[in-house]
Amino acid sequence: MFDEALKKYLKKFGTTPAIALGRGNDNEIAIALIEAVECNTPLPILSDPNNSEL
């Protein structure tokens, strides 16, 4: 589920969001990615690795 959600996110926005590189539950991260794609709202990109948890 996570890999497919990340592919869709990358296809739509072209950047990897911070939460995809952070720590956390893959299913919760996948849901956040799917919601971002559906709402057309990009998530913050990785600029602060300490703030990358969901």
CHARMM-style PDB file with segment names, atoms N, HN, CA, C and O in Angstrom:
ATOM      1  N   MET     1       0.822  -1.182   0.000  1.00  0.00      PROA
ATOM      2  CA  MET     1       0.000   0.000   0.000  1.00  0.00      PROA
ATOM      3  C   MET     1       0.880   1.265   0.000  1.00  0.00      PROA
ATOM      4  O   MET     1       0.619   2.207  -0.748  1.00  0.00      PROA
ATOM      5  N   PHE     2       1.907   1.274   0.835  1.00  0.00      PROA
ATOM      6  HN  PHE     2       2.119   0.509   1.443  1.00  0.00      PROA
ATOM      7  CA  PHE     2       2.789   2.447   0.929  1.00  0.00      PROA
ATOM      8  C   PHE     2       3.467   2.732  -0.404  1.00  0.00      PROA
ATOM      9  O   PHE     2       3.473   3.873  -0.867  1.00  0.00      PROA
ATOM     10  N   ASP     3       4.038   1.703  -1.024  1.00  0.00      PROA
ATOM     11  HN  ASP     3       4.033   0.776  -0.648  1.00  0.00      PROA
ATOM     12  CA  ASP     3       4.769   1.894  -2.281  1.00  0.00      PROA
ATOM     13  C   ASP     3       3.867   2.454  -3.376  1.00  0.00      PROA
ATOM     14  O   ASP     3       4.272   3.347  -4.120  1.00  0.00      PROA
ATOM     15  N   GLU     4       2.656   1.934  -3.475  1.00  0.00      PROA
ATOM     16  HN  GLU     4       2.327   1.209  -2.871  1.00  0.00      PROA
ATOM     17  CA  GLU     4       1.719   2.405  -4.496  1.00  0.00      PROA
ATOM     18  C   GLU     4       1.301   3.852  -4.232  1.00  0.00      PROA
ATOM     19  O   GLU     4       1.205   4.652  -5.163  1.00  0.00      PROA
ATOM     20  N   ALA     5       1.055   4.185  -2.973  1.00  0.00      PROA
ATOM     21  HN  ALA     5       1.133   3.536  -2.217  1.00  0.00      PROA
ATOM     22  CA  ALA     5       0.677   5.557  -2.614  1.00  0.00      PROA
ATOM     23  C   ALA     5       1.815   6.523  -2.916  1.00  0.00      PROA
ATOM     24  O   ALA     5       1.579   7.627  -3.407  1.00  0.00      PROA
ATOM     25  N   LEU     6       3.045   6.117  -2.628  1.00  0.00      PROA
ATOM     26  HN  LEU     6       3.237   5.220  -2.230  1.00  0.00      PROA
ATOM     27  CA  LEU     6       4.198   6.975  -2.902  1.00  0.00      PROA
ATOM     28  C   LEU     6       4.374   7.181  -4.404  1.00  0.00      PROA
ATOM     29  O   LEU     6       4.692   8.288  -4.837  1.00  0.00      PROA
ATOM     30  N   LYS     7       4.174   6.140  -5.202  1.00  0.00      PROA
ATOM     31  HN  LYS     7       3.916   5.241  -4.851  1.00  0.00      PROA
ATOM     32  CA  LYS     7       4.274   6.269  -6.662  1.00  0.00      PROA
ATOM     33  C   LYS     7       3.266   7.290  -7.186  1.00  0.00      PROA
ATOM     34  O   LYS     7       3.600   8.134  -8.017  1.00  0.00      PROA
ATOM     35  N   LYS     8       2.032   7.203  -6.692  1.00  0.00      PROA
ATOM     36  HN  LYS     8       1.761   6.517  -6.016  1.00  0.00      PROA
ATOM     37  CA  LYS     8       0.998   8.143  -7.130  1.00  0.00      PROA
ATOM     38  C   LYS     8       1.347   9.563  -6.705  1.00  0.00      PROA
ATOM     39  O   LYS     8       1.146  10.509  -7.466  1.00  0.00      PROA
ATOM     40  N   TYR     9       1.866   9.714  -5.498  1.00  0.00      PROA
ATOM     41  HN  TYR     9       2.029   8.945  -4.879  1.00  0.00      PROA
ATOM     42  CA  TYR     9       2.244  11.034  -4.999  1.00  0.00      PROA
ATOM     43  C   TYR     9       3.361  11.618  -5.861  1.00  0.00      PROA
ATOM     44  O   TYR     9       3.289  12.775  -6.276  1.00  0.00      PROA
ATOM     45  N   LEU    10       4.390  10.819  -6.128  1.00  0.00      PROA
ATOM     46  HN  LEU    10       4.448   9.879  -5.790  1.00  0.00      PROA
ATOM     47  CA  LEU    10       5.516  11.284  -6.942  1.00  0.00      PROA
ATOM     48  C   LEU    10       5.072  11.650  -8.356  1.00  0.00      PROA
ATOM     49  O   LEU    10       5.545  12.634  -8.924  1.00  0.00      PROA
ATOM     50  N   LYS    11       4.175  10.866  -8.913  1.00  0.00      PROA
ATOM     51  HN  LYS    11       3.791  10.066  -8.451  1.00  0.00      PROA
ATOM     52  CA  LYS    11       3.680  11.149 -10.262  1.00  0.00      PROA
ATOM     53  C   LYS    11       2.940  12.488 -10.289  1.00  0.00      PROA
ATOM     54  O   LYS    11       3.070  13.248 -11.248  1.00  0.00      PROA
ATOM     55  N   LYS    12       2.169  12.779  -9.245  1.00  0.00      PROA
ATOM     56  HN  LYS    12       2.063  12.162  -8.465  1.00  0.00      PROA
ATOM     57  CA  LYS    12       1.383  14.006  -9.210  1.00  0.00      PROA
ATOM     58  C   LYS    12       2.221  15.235  -8.864  1.00  0.00      PROA
ATOM     59  O   LYS    12       2.093  16.274  -9.512  1.00  0.00      PROA
ATOM     60  N   PHE    13       3.086  15.122  -7.836  1.00  0.00      PROA
ATOM     61  HN  PHE    13       3.189  14.278  -7.310  1.00  0.00      PROA
ATOM     62  CA  PHE    13       3.783  16.297  -7.328  1.00  0.00      PROA
ATOM     63  C   PHE    13       5.271  16.352  -7.684  1.00  0.00      PROA
ATOM     64  O   PHE    13       5.862  17.432  -7.678  1.00  0.00      PROA
ATOM     65  N   GLY    14       5.880  15.216  -7.991  1.00  0.00      PROA
ATOM     66  HN  GLY    14       5.400  14.338  -7.996  1.00  0.00      PROA
ATOM     67  CA  GLY    14       7.267  15.199  -8.431  1.00  0.00      PROA
ATOM     68  C   GLY    14       8.319  15.344  -7.341  1.00  0.00      PROA
ATOM     69  O   GLY    14       9.509  15.425  -7.647  1.00  0.00      PROA
ATOM     70  N   THR    15       7.907  15.378  -6.073  1.00  0.00      PROA
ATOM     71  HN  THR    15       6.941  15.313  -5.824  1.00  0.00      PROA
ATOM     72  CA  THR    15       8.857  15.461  -4.964  1.00  0.00      PROA
ATOM     73  C   THR    15       8.501  14.418  -3.915  1.00  0.00      PROA
ATOM     74  O   THR    15       7.354  13.983  -3.814  1.00  0.00      PROA
ATOM     75  N   THR    16       9.497  14.029  -3.142  1.00  0.00      PROA
ATOM     76  HN  THR    16      10.428  14.383  -3.224  1.00  0.00      PROA
ATOM     77  CA  THR    16       9.260  13.081  -2.057  1.00  0.00      PROA
ATOM     78  C   THR    16       8.963  13.869  -0.779  1.00  0.00      PROA
ATOM     79  O   THR    16       9.785  14.680  -0.352  1.00  0.00      PROA
ATOM     80  N   PRO    17       7.796  13.640  -0.165  1.00  0.00      PROA
ATOM     81  CA  PRO    17       7.473  14.371   1.052  1.00  0.00      PROA
ATOM     82  C   PRO    17       8.275  13.866   2.242  1.00  0.00      PROA
ATOM     83  O   PRO    17       8.734  12.724   2.260  1.00  0.00      PROA
ATOM     84  N   ALA    18       8.435  14.725   3.224  1.00  0.00      PROA
ATOM     85  HN  ALA    18       8.062  15.653   3.209  1.00  0.00      PROA
ATOM     86  CA  ALA    18       9.219  14.387   4.410  1.00  0.00      PROA
ATOM     87  C   ALA    18       8.700  13.129   5.102  1.00  0.00      PROA
ATOM     88  O   ALA    18       9.490  12.302   5.558  1.00  0.00      PROA
ATOM     89  N   ILE    19       7.383  12.979   5.183  1.00  0.00      PROA
ATOM     90  HN  ILE    19       6.741  13.650   4.813  1.00  0.00      PROA
ATOM     91  CA  ILE    19       6.860  11.825   5.930  1.00  0.00      PROA
ATOM     92  C   ILE    19       7.214  10.504   5.264  1.00  0.00      PROA
ATOM     93  O   ILE    19       7.281   9.477   5.940  1.00  0.00      PROA
ATOM     94  N   ALA    20       7.443  10.505   3.960  1.00  0.00      PROA
ATOM     95  HN  ALA    20       7.389  11.338   3.410  1.00  0.00      PROA
ATOM     96  CA  ALA    20       7.795   9.266   3.263  1.00  0.00      PROA
ATOM     97  C   ALA    20       9.195   8.800   3.620  1.00  0.00      PROA
ATOM     98  O   ALA    20       9.515   7.620   3.478  1.00  0.00      PROA
ATOM     99  N   LEU    21      10.030   9.718   4.081  1.00  0.00      PROA
ATOM    100  HN  LEU    21       9.770  10.677   4.196  1.00  0.00      PROA
ATOM    101  CA  LEU    21      11.395   9.368   4.441  1.00  0.00      PROA
ATOM    102  C   LEU    21      11.577   9.232   5.944  1.00  0.00      PROA
ATOM    103  O   LEU    21      12.630   8.806   6.416  1.00  0.00      PROA
ATOM    104  N   GLY    22      10.559   9.592   6.678  1.00  0.00      PROA
ATOM    105  HN  GLY    22       9.703   9.938   6.295  1.00  0.00      PROA
ATOM    106  CA  GLY    22      10.653   9.567   8.138  1.00  0.00      PROA
ATOM    107  C   GLY    22      10.262   8.230   8.721  1.00  0.00      PROA
ATOM    108  O   GLY    22      10.100   7.230   8.023  1.00  0.00      PROA
ATOM    109  N   ARG    23      10.121   8.259  10.007  1.00  0.00      PROA
ATOM    110  HN  ARG    23      10.253   9.072  10.574  1.00  0.00      PROA
ATOM    111  CA  ARG    23       9.727   7.053  10.721  1.00  0.00      PROA
ATOM    112  C   ARG    23       8.230   7.110  10.973  1.00  0.00      PROA
ATOM    113  O   ARG    23       7.647   8.190  11.066  1.00  0.00      PROA
ATOM    114  N   GLY    24       7.624   5.963  11.080  1.00  0.00      PROA
ATOM    115  HN  GLY    24       8.098   5.085  11.005  1.00  0.00      PROA
ATOM    116  CA  GLY    24       6.197   5.912  11.363  1.00  0.00      PROA
ATOM    117  C   GLY    24       5.582   4.679  10.751  1.00  0.00      PROA
ATOM    118  O   GLY    24       6.252   3.866  10.113  1.00  0.00      PROA
ATOM    119  N   ASN    25       4.299   4.564  10.961  1.00  0.00      PROA
ATOM    120  HN  ASN    25       3.755   5.224  11.479  1.00  0.00      PROA
ATOM    121  CA  ASN    25       3.534   3.436  10.449  1.00  0.00      PROA
ATOM    122  C   ASN    25       3.314   3.620   8.946  1.00  0.00      PROA
ATOM    123  O   ASN    25       2.751   4.630   8.522  1.00  0.00      PROA
ATOM    124  N   ASP    26       3.750   2.657   8.145  1.00  0.00      PROA
ATOM    125  HN  ASP    26       4.207   1.837   8.490  1.00  0.00      PROA
ATOM    126  CA  ASP    26       3.636   2.761   6.684  1.00  0.00      PROA
ATOM    127  C   ASP    26       2.194   2.938   6.229  1.00  0.00      PROA
ATOM    128  O   ASP    26       1.940   3.676   5.277  1.00  0.00      PROA
ATOM    129  N   ASN    27       1.246   2.277   6.886  1.00  0.00      PROA
ATOM    130  HN  ASN    27       1.453   1.677   7.658  1.00  0.00      PROA
ATOM    131  CA  ASN    27      -0.154   2.410   6.483  1.00  0.00      PROA
ATOM    132  C   ASN    27      -0.670   3.818   6.745  1.00  0.00      PROA
ATOM    133  O   ASN    27      -1.407   4.363   5.923  1.00  0.00      PROA
ATOM    134  N   GLU    28      -0.300   4.418   7.873  1.00  0.00      PROA
ATOM    135  HN  GLU    28       0.299   3.976   8.541  1.00  0.00      PROA
ATOM    136  CA  GLU    28      -0.726   5.785   8.167  1.00  0.00      PROA
ATOM    137  C   GLU    28      -0.090   6.773   7.194  1.00  0.00      PROA
ATOM    138  O   GLU    28      -0.736   7.727   6.759  1.00  0.00      PROA
ATOM    139  N   ILE    29       1.160   6.546   6.860  1.00  0.00      PROA
ATOM    140  HN  ILE    29       1.685   5.772   7.213  1.00  0.00      PROA
ATOM    141  CA  ILE    29       1.844   7.413   5.897  1.00  0.00      PROA
ATOM    142  C   ILE    29       1.176   7.273   4.526  1.00  0.00      PROA
ATOM    143  O   ILE    29       0.962   8.272   3.840  1.00  0.00      PROA
ATOM    144  N   ALA    30       0.848   6.046   4.126  1.00  0.00      PROA
ATOM    145  HN  ALA    30       1.022   5.235   4.684  1.00  0.00      PROA
ATOM    146  CA  ALA    30       0.185   5.815   2.839  1.00  0.00      PROA
ATOM    147  C   ALA    30      -1.152   6.545   2.781  1.00  0.00      PROA
ATOM    148  O   ALA    30      -1.489   7.135   1.755  1.00  0.00      PROA
ATOM    149  N   ILE    31      -1.908   6.513   3.859  1.00  0.00      PROA
ATOM    150  HN  ILE    31      -1.634   6.033   4.693  1.00  0.00      PROA
ATOM    151  CA  ILE    31      -3.194   7.209   3.899  1.00  0.00      PROA
ATOM    152  C   ILE    31      -2.985   8.711   3.732  1.00  0.00      PROA
ATOM    153  O   ILE    31      -3.734   9.362   3.004  1.00  0.00      PROA
ATOM    154  N   ALA    32      -1.976   9.264   4.399  1.00  0.00      PROA
ATOM    155  HN  ALA    32      -1.367   8.735   4.990  1.00  0.00      PROA
ATOM    156  CA  ALA    32      -1.684  10.696   4.264  1.00  0.00      PROA
ATOM    157  C   ALA    32      -1.288  11.034   2.828  1.00  0.00      PROA
ATOM    158  O   ALA    32      -1.689  12.075   2.307  1.00  0.00      PROA
ATOM    159  N   LEU    33      -0.514  10.175   2.187  1.00  0.00      PROA
ATOM    160  HN  LEU    33      -0.188   9.329   2.610  1.00  0.00      PROA
ATOM    161  CA  LEU    33      -0.115  10.403   0.794  1.00  0.00      PROA
ATOM    162  C   LEU    33      -1.325  10.370  -0.137  1.00  0.00      PROA
ATOM    163  O   LEU    33      -1.466  11.219  -1.017  1.00  0.00      PROA
ATOM    164  N   ILE    34      -2.191   9.389   0.065  1.00  0.00      PROA
ATOM    165  HN  ILE    34      -2.077   8.699   0.781  1.00  0.00      PROA
ATOM    166  CA  ILE    34      -3.397   9.260  -0.762  1.00  0.00      PROA
ATOM    167  C   ILE    34      -4.296  10.483  -0.591  1.00  0.00      PROA
ATOM    168  O   ILE    34      -4.817  11.023  -1.566  1.00  0.00      PROA
ATOM    169  N   GLU    35      -4.471  10.913   0.657  1.00  0.00      PROA
ATOM    170  HN  GLU    35      -4.048  10.475   1.450  1.00  0.00      PROA
ATOM    171  CA  GLU    35      -5.304  12.096   0.915  1.00  0.00      PROA
ATOM    172  C   GLU    35      -4.708  13.334   0.257  1.00  0.00      PROA
ATOM    173  O   GLU    35      -5.441  14.164  -0.282  1.00  0.00      PROA
ATOM    174  N   ALA    36      -3.397  13.464   0.296  1.00  0.00      PROA
ATOM    175  HN  ALA    36      -2.802  12.791   0.734  1.00  0.00      PROA
ATOM    176  CA  ALA    36      -2.744  14.617  -0.329  1.00  0.00      PROA
ATOM    177  C   ALA    36      -2.992  14.620  -1.834  1.00  0.00      PROA
ATOM    178  O   ALA    36      -3.273  15.669  -2.413  1.00  0.00      PROA
ATOM    179  N   VAL    37      -2.891  13.464  -2.464  1.00  0.00      PROA
ATOM    180  HN  VAL    37      -2.662  12.612  -1.994  1.00  0.00      PROA
ATOM    181  CA  VAL    37      -3.125  13.364  -3.909  1.00  0.00      PROA
ATOM    182  C   VAL    37      -4.584  13.687  -4.229  1.00  0.00      PROA
ATOM    183  O   VAL    37      -4.863  14.452  -5.153  1.00  0.00      PROA
ATOM    184  N   GLU    38      -5.503  13.115  -3.478  1.00  0.00      PROA
ATOM    185  HN  GLU    38      -5.277  12.494  -2.727  1.00  0.00      PROA
ATOM    186  CA  GLU    38      -6.931  13.331  -3.738  1.00  0.00      PROA
ATOM    187  C   GLU    38      -7.346  14.779  -3.514  1.00  0.00      PROA
ATOM    188  O   GLU    38      -8.220  15.288  -4.216  1.00  0.00      PROA
ATOM    189  N   CYS    39      -6.729  15.447  -2.548  1.00  0.00      PROA
ATOM    190  HN  CYS    39      -6.018  15.034  -1.978  1.00  0.00      PROA
ATOM    191  CA  CYS    39      -7.067  16.845  -2.229  1.00  0.00      PROA
ATOM    192  C   CYS    39      -6.206  17.838  -2.996  1.00  0.00      PROA
ATOM    193  O   CYS    39      -6.380  19.050  -2.869  1.00  0.00      PROA
ATOM    194  N   ASN    40      -5.273  17.319  -3.796  1.00  0.00      PROA
ATOM    195  HN  ASN    40      -5.131  16.334  -3.900  1.00  0.00      PROA
ATOM    196  CA  ASN    40      -4.351  18.155  -4.563  1.00  0.00      PROA
ATOM    197  C   ASN    40      -3.578  19.113  -3.649  1.00  0.00      PROA
ATOM    198  O   ASN    40      -3.406  20.292  -3.958  1.00  0.00      PROA
ATOM    199  N   THR    41      -3.121  18.576  -2.524  1.00  0.00      PROA
ATOM    200  HN  THR    41      -3.260  17.618  -2.273  1.00  0.00      PROA
ATOM    201  CA  THR    41      -2.396  19.367  -1.534  1.00  0.00      PROA
ATOM    202  C   THR    41      -1.051  18.710  -1.263  1.00  0.00      PROA
ATOM    203  O   THR    41      -0.996  17.709  -0.549  1.00  0.00      PROA
ATOM    204  N   PRO    42       0.039  19.249  -1.815  1.00  0.00      PROA
ATOM    205  CA  PRO    42       1.347  18.633  -1.571  1.00  0.00      PROA
ATOM    206  C   PRO    42       1.760  18.757  -0.112  1.00  0.00      PROA
ATOM    207  O   PRO    42       1.431  19.732   0.563  1.00  0.00      PROA
ATOM    208  N   LEU    43       2.477  17.764   0.356  1.00  0.00      PROA
ATOM    209  HN  LEU    43       2.745  16.971  -0.192  1.00  0.00      PROA
ATOM    210  CA  LEU    43       2.994  17.754   1.719  1.00  0.00      PROA
ATOM    211  C   LEU    43       4.370  18.411   1.741  1.00  0.00      PROA
ATOM    212  O   LEU    43       5.025  18.499   0.702  1.00  0.00      PROA
ATOM    213  N   PRO    44       4.819  18.875   2.909  1.00  0.00      PROA
ATOM    214  CA  PRO    44       6.151  19.498   2.982  1.00  0.00      PROA
ATOM    215  C   PRO    44       7.248  18.520   2.559  1.00  0.00      PROA
ATOM    216  O   PRO    44       7.218  17.337   2.898  1.00  0.00      PROA
ATOM    217  N   ILE    45       8.216  19.050   1.809  1.00  0.00      PROA
ATOM    218  HN  ILE    45       8.241  20.012   1.533  1.00  0.00      PROA
ATOM    219  CA  ILE    45       9.358  18.214   1.431  1.00  0.00      PROA
ATOM    220  C   ILE    45      10.337  18.178   2.594  1.00  0.00      PROA
ATOM    221  O   ILE    45      10.221  18.965   3.534  1.00  0.00      PROA
ATOM    222  N   LEU    46      11.276  17.290   2.533  1.00  0.00      PROA
ATOM    223  HN  LEU    46      11.371  16.651   1.770  1.00  0.00      PROA
ATOM    224  CA  LEU    46      12.220  17.098   3.630  1.00  0.00      PROA
ATOM    225  C   LEU    46      13.185  18.273   3.714  1.00  0.00      PROA
ATOM    226  O   LEU    46      14.038  18.462   2.847  1.00  0.00      PROA
ATOM    227  N   SER    47      13.034  19.049   4.766  1.00  0.00      PROA
ATOM    228  HN  SER    47      12.341  18.895   5.470  1.00  0.00      PROA
ATOM    229  CA  SER    47      13.981  20.124   5.026  1.00  0.00      PROA
ATOM    230  C   SER    47      14.520  20.007   6.442  1.00  0.00      PROA
ATOM    231  O   SER    47      15.624  20.466   6.735  1.00  0.00      PROA
ATOM    232  N   ASP    48      13.734  19.389   7.321  1.00  0.00      PROA
ATOM    233  HN  ASP    48      12.837  19.016   7.083  1.00  0.00      PROA
ATOM    234  CA  ASP    48      14.129  19.160   8.699  1.00  0.00      PROA
ATOM    235  C   ASP    48      13.882  17.698   9.033  1.00  0.00      PROA
ATOM    236  O   ASP    48      12.746  17.324   9.328  1.00  0.00      PROA
ATOM    237  N   PRO    49      14.919  16.855   8.994  1.00  0.00      PROA
ATOM    238  CA  PRO    49      14.714  15.425   9.217  1.00  0.00      PROA
ATOM    239  C   PRO    49      14.145  15.119  10.606  1.00  0.00      PROA
ATOM    240  O   PRO    49      13.585  14.041  10.804  1.00  0.00      PROA
ATOM    241  N   ASN    50      14.267  16.012  11.547  1.00  0.00      PROA
ATOM    242  HN  ASN    50      14.722  16.888  11.386  1.00  0.00      PROA
ATOM    243  CA  ASN    50      13.699  15.771  12.871  1.00  0.00      PROA
ATOM    244  C   ASN    50      12.200  16.005  12.907  1.00  0.00      PROA
ATOM    245  O   ASN    50      11.533  15.627  13.870  1.00  0.00      PROA
ATOM    246  N   ASN    51      11.668  16.623  11.866  1.00  0.00      PROA
ATOM    247  HN  ASN    51      12.209  16.930  11.084  1.00  0.00      PROA
ATOM    248  CA  ASN    51      10.253  16.929  11.805  1.00  0.00      PROA
ATOM    249  C   ASN    51       9.576  16.104  10.717  1.00  0.00      PROA
ATOM    250  O   ASN    51       8.649  16.580  10.061  1.00  0.00      PROA
ATOM    251  N   SER    52      10.035  14.873  10.522  1.00  0.00      PROA
ATOM    252  HN  SER    52      10.788  14.487  11.055  1.00  0.00      PROA
ATOM    253  CA  SER    52       9.537  14.074   9.416  1.00  0.00      PROA
ATOM    254  C   SER    52       8.593  12.957   9.854  1.00  0.00      PROA
ATOM    255  O   SER    52       8.209  12.118   9.040  1.00  0.00      PROA
ATOM    256  N   GLU    53       8.224  12.940  11.104  1.00  0.00      PROA
ATOM    257  HN  GLU    53       8.536  13.622  11.766  1.00  0.00      PROA
ATOM    258  CA  GLU    53       7.287  11.921  11.562  1.00  0.00      PROA
ATOM    259  C   GLU    53       5.866  12.364  11.320  1.00  0.00      PROA
ATOM    260  O   GLU    53       5.564  13.557  11.330  1.00  0.00      PROA
ATOM    261  N   LEU    54       5.007  11.414  11.105  1.00  0.00      PROA
ATOM    262  HN  LEU    54       5.252  10.444  11.097  1.00  0.00      PROA
ATOM    263  CA  LEU    54       3.588  11.687  10.884  1.00  0.00      PROA
ATOM    264  C   LEU    54       2.919  11.919  12.211  1.00  0.00      PROA
ATOM    265  OT1 LEU    54       1.714  12.168  12.260  1.00  0.00      PROA
TER     266      LEU     54
END
